[in-house]
């Protein structure tokens, strides 16, 4: 098979460790020829992201708090400098809600933490897309992929404010696809079933959720980060040249069931 990402340059937001969905996507892109820059959030994970990035010969690893427009401007400035002013691929795999808001009742979510979840998990895509726009334009187009979850469309117990953030993200994908289509920039989401990542490990009842998927999904099996990586790579590739504004489910078919 021809290397789908030969000569392509990408930026990956959201790697924390080797189990991260963002890392599975990055490995797939790099294996097929992409040159990748990475951002990390917080000193605690800097080492692990730098070590992982080095394994794919990344020319740029930089810190980024996606809540800050100034930080995003700086990051895309660094990316432009490393990548001759151009960018082809943007991977957004970032989400955060306060742990206590993923346990109790949604109705008890305080205002400030509601907006925190939406800011980090949804607005960050809009801000990153805006900052990436001139870099995509320099390349005659681009492709953006973000990660979503069924909990943004249906009520999944305990997903709570993250569900509201994902609903916001999903709608943002459609409006960004409309805005950026003019520049030949595509915007899509992968909706993954439960994957065992750092973000998932701290969630009470995660094994129960996996058991429910195993019992009720048409394919009766778990989803791996690599499955997600393959789907994201397809959406990012020229094979998906006329795919934009959509959600691609990698969930063993769980979303298609009514019972
Ligand atoms: O989007 C997610 C989880 C994202 C996430 C995870 C954490 C854990 C640590 C966002 N913020 C935090 N904050 C933390 O402090 N998923 C799709 C995985 C997930 O999380 C759930 C799920 C599923 C599935 C939480 C409750 C119920 C189901």
Boltz pocket constraint, residues with backbone or C-beta under 6 A from the ligand:
constraints:
  - pocket:
      binder: B
      contacts: [[A, 95], [A, 96], [A, 97], [A, 98], [A, 99], [A, 102], [A, 148], [A, 149], [A, 156], [A, 157], [A, 158], [A, 159], [A, 160], [A, 162], [A, 192], [A, 193], [A, 194], [A, 195], [A, 198], [A, 199], [A, 200], [A, 202], [A, 203], [A, 204], [A, 209]]
      max_distance: 6.0
